[in-house]
Amino acid sequence: MPQLNLEQREITLKIVYYGPALSGKTTNLQQIHAQLPHHTRGEMVSLDTQNDRTLYFDFLPVEFGEGDFRIKLKLFTVPGQVVHRATRKVVLAGADAVAFIADSQRRAAAGNAFSYRDLESNLRANGVDFDRLPKVLQFNKRDLDDVKPLADIRESWAATGIPTIPAIAITGEGVQQTLTELLSALYRNLEQLHDFGRNFGITREDLILGVMRHFDSKPPNSSV
C-alpha cells in the first residue's frame, strides 16, 4: 500500500526487482540510476559480496513533482541466492509492485521457476495478495547464446497473464520499457483500490510521463 504523507503532500511507492541470482536485477537499477539527472535521484546504495552478487539490497529513490502531490519512487532489489530467503521476505514487505527479472538462457529455466515460486511464497507470508499485486516479467540476457525463443517464453508464462518484456539490461535495452509497463500496472491497481485519480488528481499519464520525461533519450551504451 502506498505511503501517504498528507502534511508534506507526498506519496511514496515501493517497487521491488526480484529474481534469481545474477539475472540482472542490480543492472536494471544501475541503468535507471545512470539515466536520471542528479536532481531527480538519490544515492544508490549497494551491499555486495566479493563476487559482486547483491547480498542485501539496492535502494534507489527517485523523486518528481506532479500536481498537488510529490511522488517518490523507492526502487529495491533483493539478493537472488537461495540462502537469503529471509532477506528477500523483509525487502518485499510493503511492496506496491514487483518487476520479476528472469534469465533467458535455457539452463536458467528451473532457477527462474524456483524464484517465481519463492516470490509468491514470500508475498503471501507478508500478507500480500499475490494475484492482485502489479507485476511484470523481464526476460533479460537476450544477447547471450542458447537463449530460449521469446515466443516459447511467452507461451510458457502465458497462464500468469503478466506482461513479458525482452531485455539486454547491460546495454539498457528493455529497462525503461519494464519500468513503464510496471508503472502502468501499478496505476491501474491504485485506481481500483484507492480511486487514485479522483483522490489525488494524478492520472496514469501523469505518473508514467512524470517518471519517463527525466530519462535520457538513449540508454547508456545503447546501440539504438
C-alpha positions as CSV (number, residue, x, y, z in Angstrom):
1,M,0.0,0.0,0.0
2,P,1.4,3.5,-0.9
3,Q,2.6,5.6,2.0
4,L,0.8,8.9,2.2
5,N,2.1,12.0,4.0
6,L,-0.7,14.5,3.8
7,E,1.2,17.2,5.6
8,Q,4.1,17.0,3.2
9,R,1.6,16.1,0.4
10,E,3.9,13.3,-0.6
11,I,3.1,9.8,-1.9
12,T,5.7,7.1,-1.7
13,L,5.6,4.0,-3.9
14,K,7.8,1.0,-3.4
15,I,9.0,-1.1,-6.4
16,V,11.0,-4.3,-5.9
17,Y,13.1,-6.0,-8.5
18,Y,13.0,-9.7,-7.8
19,G,14.5,-12.8,-9.5
20,P,17.2,-15.5,-9.3
21,A,20.9,-14.7,-8.6
22,L,22.7,-12.9,-11.5
23,S,19.6,-12.4,-13.6
24,G,20.2,-8.7,-13.9
25,K,18.3,-7.0,-11.1
26,T,21.1,-4.8,-10.0
27,T,22.0,-4.0,-13.6
28,N,18.4,-2.7,-14.1
29,L,18.7,-0.3,-11.2
30,Q,22.2,0.8,-12.3
31,Q,20.9,1.6,-15.7
32,I,17.9,3.6,-14.3
33,H,20.2,5.4,-11.9
34,A,22.6,6.3,-14.7
35,Q,19.9,7.6,-17.0
36,L,18.3,10.0,-14.4
37,P,19.6,13.5,-13.8
38,H,21.2,14.1,-10.3
39,H,18.4,16.3,-9.1
40,T,15.7,13.6,-9.5
41,R,17.6,10.7,-8.0
42,G,19.1,9.8,-4.6
43,E,22.3,8.0,-3.9
44,M,22.3,4.3,-4.9
45,V,23.2,2.1,-2.0
46,S,24.6,-1.4,-2.7
47,L,25.9,-4.0,-0.3
48,D,27.8,-6.6,-2.3
49,T,29.8,-9.8,-1.6
50,Q,33.3,-10.2,-3.0
51,N,31.9,-11.9,-6.1
52,D,29.6,-8.8,-6.8
53,R,26.3,-10.6,-6.0
54,T,23.9,-8.3,-4.1
55,L,23.9,-9.5,-0.5
56,Y,21.2,-7.4,0.9
57,F,19.5,-4.9,-1.3
58,D,20.0,-1.9,-3.6
59,F,17.9,1.2,-2.9
60,L,17.2,3.9,-5.4
61,P,14.9,6.7,-4.5
62,V,13.5,8.7,-7.4
63,E,11.5,11.9,-6.8
64,F,9.4,14.1,-9.1
65,G,6.6,16.5,-8.6
66,E,3.2,16.0,-10.1
67,G,0.1,18.1,-9.5
68,D,-0.6,18.9,-5.8
69,F,1.4,15.9,-4.6
70,R,5.0,14.9,-4.8
71,I,5.6,11.3,-5.7
72,K,8.6,9.4,-4.5
73,L,9.6,6.1,-6.0
74,K,11.7,3.7,-4.0
75,L,13.3,1.0,-6.1
76,F,14.8,-2.0,-4.4
77,T,16.4,-5.3,-5.5
78,V,16.6,-8.5,-3.5
79,P,19.5,-11.0,-3.2
80,G,18.9,-13.9,-5.5
81,Q,20.8,-16.6,-3.7
82,V,18.6,-19.3,-2.2
83,V,20.2,-18.9,1.2
84,H,18.9,-15.3,1.5
85,R,15.2,-16.1,1.5
86,A,14.6,-14.3,4.8
87,T,16.2,-11.1,3.5
88,R,14.0,-11.2,0.3
89,K,10.9,-11.5,2.5
90,V,11.9,-8.4,4.5
91,V,12.7,-6.4,1.4
92,L,9.3,-7.3,-0.1
93,A,7.4,-6.0,2.8
94,G,5.3,-3.1,1.8
95,A,5.9,-3.5,-1.9
96,D,3.5,-1.8,-4.3
97,A,4.7,-3.6,-7.4
98,V,7.3,-6.2,-8.5
99,A,9.4,-6.5,-11.6
100,F,10.5,-10.1,-11.9
101,I,13.8,-10.3,-13.7
102,A,14.5,-13.7,-15.3
103,D,17.5,-15.1,-17.2
104,S,16.6,-16.0,-20.8
105,Q,19.1,-18.8,-21.1
106,R,17.6,-22.3,-21.4
107,R,19.7,-23.6,-18.5
108,A,18.2,-20.9,-16.2
109,A,14.6,-22.1,-16.6
110,A,14.5,-24.1,-13.4
111,G,16.0,-21.2,-11.5
112,N,13.5,-18.8,-12.9
113,A,10.6,-21.0,-11.9
114,F,12.0,-21.6,-8.4
115,S,12.5,-17.9,-7.8
116,Y,9.0,-17.1,-9.0
117,R,7.5,-19.6,-6.6
118,D,9.7,-18.1,-3.9
119,L,8.3,-14.7,-4.8
120,E,4.7,-15.9,-4.4
121,S,5.5,-17.6,-1.1
122,N,7.2,-14.6,0.4
123,L,4.4,-12.2,-0.7
124,R,1.8,-14.4,0.8
125,A,3.9,-14.7,4.0
126,N,3.8,-10.9,4.1
127,G,0.0,-10.9,3.8
128,V,0.1,-9.6,0.2
129,D,-2.5,-10.8,-2.4
130,F,-0.1,-12.3,-4.9
131,D,-2.7,-12.3,-7.7
132,R,-3.6,-8.6,-7.3
133,L,-0.1,-7.2,-6.9
134,P,1.1,-5.4,-10.1
135,K,3.9,-7.4,-11.7
136,V,5.9,-7.5,-15.0
137,L,8.2,-10.2,-16.3
138,Q,11.5,-9.1,-17.8
139,F,13.5,-11.8,-19.7
140,N,17.0,-10.5,-19.6
141,K,20.3,-11.5,-21.3
142,R,18.7,-11.9,-24.8
143,D,22.2,-11.2,-26.2
144,L,23.7,-14.5,-24.8
145,D,24.0,-17.9,-26.5
146,D,21.4,-20.6,-26.1
147,V,18.5,-18.3,-25.0
148,K,15.0,-19.6,-25.1
149,P,13.0,-18.1,-28.0
150,L,10.7,-15.3,-26.9
151,A,7.7,-17.0,-28.3
152,D,8.3,-20.1,-26.3
153,I,8.9,-18.0,-23.1
154,R,5.6,-16.1,-23.6
155,E,3.8,-19.4,-24.2
156,S,5.3,-20.9,-21.0
157,W,4.3,-17.9,-18.9
158,A,1.0,-17.0,-20.6
159,A,-1.0,-18.5,-17.8
160,T,0.3,-15.8,-15.4
161,G,-1.3,-13.1,-17.5
162,I,1.7,-10.9,-16.8
163,P,3.4,-8.6,-19.4
164,T,6.6,-10.2,-20.7
165,I,9.4,-7.9,-21.8
166,P,12.7,-8.9,-23.5
167,A,15.8,-7.1,-22.4
168,I,19.5,-6.7,-22.5
169,A,19.9,-4.8,-19.3
170,I,23.6,-4.4,-19.6
171,T,23.0,-2.1,-22.6
172,G,19.8,-0.6,-21.3
173,E,17.6,-2.4,-23.8
174,G,14.2,-3.1,-22.2
175,V,15.0,-1.4,-18.9
176,Q,12.8,1.7,-19.5
177,Q,10.0,-0.4,-21.1
178,T,10.0,-2.7,-18.0
179,L,9.6,0.3,-15.7
180,T,6.9,1.9,-17.9
181,E,4.9,-1.3,-18.0
182,L,5.2,-1.7,-14.3
183,L,4.1,1.9,-13.6
184,S,1.1,1.3,-15.8
185,A,0.1,-1.8,-14.0
186,L,0.7,-0.1,-10.6
187,Y,-1.5,2.8,-11.6
188,R,-4.4,0.6,-12.6
189,N,-4.1,-1.2,-9.2
190,L,-4.0,2.2,-7.3
191,E,-7.0,3.3,-9.2
192,Q,-9.0,0.2,-8.4
193,L,-8.1,0.2,-4.7
194,H,-7.9,3.9,-3.8
195,D,-9.7,5.8,-6.6
196,F,-6.3,7.3,-7.1
197,G,-7.1,9.8,-9.9
198,R,-10.0,11.4,-8.1
199,N,-8.5,11.5,-4.7
200,F,-5.0,12.7,-5.7
201,G,-5.5,14.3,-9.1
202,I,-2.9,12.2,-10.7
203,T,-3.7,10.4,-14.0
204,R,-1.9,7.3,-15.4
205,E,-0.2,9.6,-17.9
206,D,0.9,11.9,-15.1
207,L,2.6,9.1,-13.3
208,I,4.3,7.5,-16.4
209,L,5.3,10.7,-18.1
210,G,6.3,12.2,-14.8
211,V,8.9,9.5,-14.5
212,M,9.9,8.9,-18.1
213,R,10.4,12.5,-19.0
214,H,13.5,12.6,-16.8
215,F,15.3,9.8,-18.6
216,D,17.9,10.4,-21.3
217,S,16.6,9.8,-24.8
218,K,19.0,7.0,-25.2
219,P,20.1,4.5,-22.6
220,P,23.8,4.4,-21.7
221,N,25.8,2.0,-24.0
222,S,22.7,1.5,-26.2
223,S,23.1,0.9,-29.9
224,V,19.6,2.1,-30.7
